[in-house]
Amino acid sequence: MENKKNDILVVVDMQKDFVDGSLGTKEAVEIVDNVAELIRSDRFDSMIVTYDTHEKNYLDTQEGHNLPVVHCVRKSEGWMLDKKIQAALDENSTKPCAIVTKVTFGGEKVIEALEGIRKYVGEPTSFTFVGLCTDICVISNALLIKAYYPEVPMYVVENATAGVTPDLKDAAMKVMASCQIKSC
């Protein structure tokens, strides 16, 4: 049986609240076009797109106590993908794509989605991470996937990620590098 290429693009939480909404930053706005370009590119065989997803009781949760800014409430405007990101996904709708609504930084739903892609497209041959926030959800998902697929090459695109602050992004990039997730 021939080994089929399956380079996977993991698009993390490119939602309005993280781009230009309640937790948005200028750095997040600046990466939108780069992420959209990667989604449209022929470099990847499949994609996973994550949505940070909270309910109306967000402020009553542990995360809400530690980050008391309501964001990404299911079905709200801020929960929706940035319009340019959604347009890029719509233009590339023939590519296998798993949508993951996650209630925490990373989690088993991401791995379940990967298992579905693996069955449909084939074994992963690489993972490339883009999105928000580098120091929270991007690193969480990258390390989670690295634990399940330790021999698969992994990359994080520097100009297609943004952190809560530039310093926290730099720290996250260093941690990922120490875990054999290369920046590109």
Backbone torsions as a table, in degrees:
resi	resn	phi	psi	omega
1	MET	NA	131.7	-178.2
2	GLU	-75.1	138.1	176.1
3	ASN	-77.2	123.6	-179.6
4	LYS	-94.5	139.1	177.8
5	LYS	-71.7	135.0	176.1
6	ASN	-145.0	76.5	175.4
7	ASP	-82.0	122.3	-172.0
8	ILE	-107.6	128.3	172.4
9	LEU	-94.3	125.2	178.2
10	VAL	-107.3	110.3	-178.4
11	VAL	-99.7	111.8	-172.4
12	VAL	-101.9	116.4	165.2
13	ASP	50.0	47.0	178.1
14	MET	-83.6	56.4	-175.1
15	GLN	-98.5	155.2	-176.0
16	LYS	-52.1	-44.7	-177.7
17	ASP	-61.2	-29.9	179.1
18	PHE	-87.0	-23.9	-178.9
19	VAL	-84.4	-63.5	-175.9
20	ASP	-137.1	19.8	179.3
21	GLY	-102.7	-142.0	-171.4
22	SER	-60.4	-26.1	177.7
23	LEU	-120.8	17.4	-177.5
24	GLY	-69.3	156.3	176.6
25	THR	-138.4	162.1	177.1
26	LYS	-64.7	-33.3	178.4
27	GLU	-65.2	-36.9	177.6
28	ALA	-65.8	-44.1	178.0
29	VAL	-59.6	-39.3	-176.5
30	GLU	-66.7	-22.5	-177.8
31	ILE	-92.4	-9.7	-173.2
32	VAL	-55.0	-49.9	-178.4
33	ASP	-62.7	-37.4	178.9
34	ASN	-65.7	-41.3	178.0
35	VAL	-65.5	-45.3	179.7
36	ALA	-59.5	-40.5	179.0
37	GLU	-62.7	-41.1	178.5
38	LEU	-67.4	-37.7	176.8
39	ILE	-61.5	-40.4	-178.7
40	ARG	-76.1	-18.7	-172.7
41	SER	-69.8	162.7	176.8
42	ASP	-90.8	7.1	-176.5
43	ARG	-70.3	-20.3	-172.0
44	PHE	-119.3	144.9	-177.6
45	ASP	-95.2	-22.4	178.6
46	SER	-156.0	168.8	-177.2
47	MET	-141.2	154.0	166.4
48	ILE	-123.1	132.6	178.2
49	VAL	-122.1	121.8	-179.2
50	THR	-102.6	148.7	174.2
51	TYR	-122.0	119.5	168.3
52	ASP	-66.3	129.9	-171.3
53	THR	-136.0	119.2	178.3
54	HIS	-122.9	162.4	177.8
55	GLU	-103.8	176.5	-177.3
56	LYS	-63.6	-19.8	178.8
57	ASN	-89.6	20.2	-175.7
58	TYR	-47.2	-44.7	-176.3
59	LEU	-65.5	-15.3	177.5
60	ASP	-88.7	-4.7	-178.1
61	THR	-89.6	166.9	176.8
62	GLN	-58.7	-45.5	178.4
63	GLU	-60.9	-42.0	179.6
64	GLY	-62.8	-32.4	176.0
65	HIS	-70.6	-33.1	-178.7
66	ASN	-87.8	-27.2	177.4
67	LEU	-132.6	82.5	-172.9
68	PRO	-79.4	54.9	175.8
69	VAL	-127.4	113.1	-179.8
70	VAL	-64.2	129.6	-179.3
71	HIS	-155.6	155.0	173.0
72	CYS	50.4	43.2	175.6
73	VAL	-74.3	127.0	-175.6
74	ARG	-41.3	129.2	175.9
75	LYS	70.3	2.9	175.8
76	SER	-79.6	166.7	177.4
77	GLU	-59.3	-41.0	-179.5
78	GLY	-67.3	-21.5	178.4
79	TRP	-76.5	-25.4	-176.2
80	MET	-69.3	153.5	175.7
81	LEU	-65.0	151.0	171.5
82	ASP	-52.9	142.6	-174.7
83	LYS	-59.6	-38.7	179.0
84	LYS	-68.0	-35.2	178.4
85	ILE	-68.8	-44.9	178.2
86	GLN	-60.8	-41.6	179.3
87	ALA	-62.6	-41.6	178.6
88	ALA	-63.2	-41.5	177.7
89	LEU	-64.6	-41.1	179.1
90	ASP	-63.0	-38.2	179.8
91	GLU	-70.0	-23.4	-176.4
92	ASN	-114.3	36.5	-171.0
93	SER	-72.6	-8.8	178.9
94	THR	-83.1	-13.7	179.5
95	LYS	-79.3	134.7	176.6
96	PRO	-55.5	129.6	-175.4
97	CYS	-144.5	125.0	175.6
98	ALA	-100.9	131.1	176.6
99	ILE	-100.4	128.8	-177.6
100	VAL	-123.1	119.3	169.9
101	THR	-94.9	120.3	-175.7
102	LYS	-120.8	142.7	-176.7
103	VAL	-99.8	1.8	178.6
104	THR	-141.9	-176.2	-174.1
105	PHE	-60.4	-41.7	175.9
106	GLY	-147.3	-179.8	177.0
107	GLY	167.6	-178.2	-174.3
108	GLU	-62.8	-25.6	179.6
109	LYS	-65.3	-31.1	176.7
110	VAL	-66.1	-44.1	179.7
111	ILE	-66.7	-40.1	176.8
112	GLU	-60.4	-41.0	177.9
113	ALA	-64.2	-40.2	177.8
114	LEU	-63.0	-39.3	178.1
115	GLU	-62.5	-39.4	176.8
116	GLY	-63.9	-44.8	178.0
117	ILE	-63.5	-42.4	-179.7
118	ARG	-58.7	-42.6	-179.8
119	LYS	-68.4	-33.7	-175.9
120	TYR	-85.1	-43.2	-173.3
121	VAL	-104.3	-34.6	-177.3
122	GLY	129.0	175.0	-179.3
123	GLU	-59.0	140.8	176.9
124	PRO	-62.4	136.2	175.2
125	THR	-106.6	-18.0	171.1
126	SER	-167.5	159.7	173.4
127	PHE	-126.0	135.6	175.0
128	THR	-127.3	127.0	-175.4
129	PHE	-105.6	136.2	173.9
130	VAL	-138.8	161.2	171.8
131	GLY	123.1	-153.5	-169.2
132	LEU	-133.0	151.7	-23.8
133	CYS	-89.2	136.0	-174.9
134	THR	-51.5	-42.4	-173.0
135	ASP	-87.8	1.0	178.0
136	ILE	-126.7	-80.3	-171.9
137	CYS	-79.6	-35.8	178.3
138	VAL	-63.3	-51.1	-179.0
139	ILE	-64.1	-38.7	179.6
140	SER	-61.0	-45.9	179.9
141	ASN	-70.3	-38.4	178.4
142	ALA	-63.0	-45.5	179.9
143	LEU	-68.9	-36.8	176.7
144	LEU	-60.7	-49.8	-179.1
145	ILE	-66.5	-37.8	177.3
146	LYS	-59.3	-37.2	179.0
147	ALA	-65.1	-34.0	-179.6
148	TYR	-86.2	-28.7	-176.5
149	TYR	-129.3	65.2	-172.1
150	PRO	-66.4	-21.0	-177.4
151	GLU	-97.8	-2.3	-179.0
152	VAL	-89.9	128.3	178.4
153	PRO	-59.2	139.8	-178.9
154	MET	-132.2	143.7	-176.4
155	TYR	-136.8	152.7	171.1
156	VAL	-128.5	130.8	-175.3
157	VAL	-88.9	112.7	-174.9
158	GLU	-59.4	-43.5	-176.6
159	ASN	-86.0	11.3	176.5
160	ALA	-127.9	24.0	173.7
161	THR	-137.7	154.5	175.1
162	ALA	-147.1	144.1	179.8
163	GLY	-101.6	179.9	175.0
164	VAL	-59.1	-40.5	171.6
165	THR	-137.9	159.8	176.5
166	PRO	-58.2	-38.2	179.8
167	ASP	-65.1	-40.9	178.6
168	LEU	-68.3	-34.7	174.9
169	LYS	-62.0	-47.8	-180.0
170	ASP	-58.2	-42.4	179.1
171	ALA	-63.1	-43.6	179.1
172	ALA	-63.8	-39.7	178.5
173	MET	-62.1	-39.3	178.3
174	LYS	-66.4	-42.3	178.5
175	VAL	-63.1	-45.4	179.3
176	MET	-61.6	-40.7	177.6
177	ALA	-59.9	-39.6	179.7
178	SER	-68.7	-17.8	177.1
179	CYS	-101.3	18.7	174.7
180	GLN	68.1	31.6	171.5
181	ILE	-107.5	109.7	-171.3
182	LYS	-84.9	143.9	175.2
183	SER	-86.7	148.2	177.6
184	CYS	-146.5	NA	NA
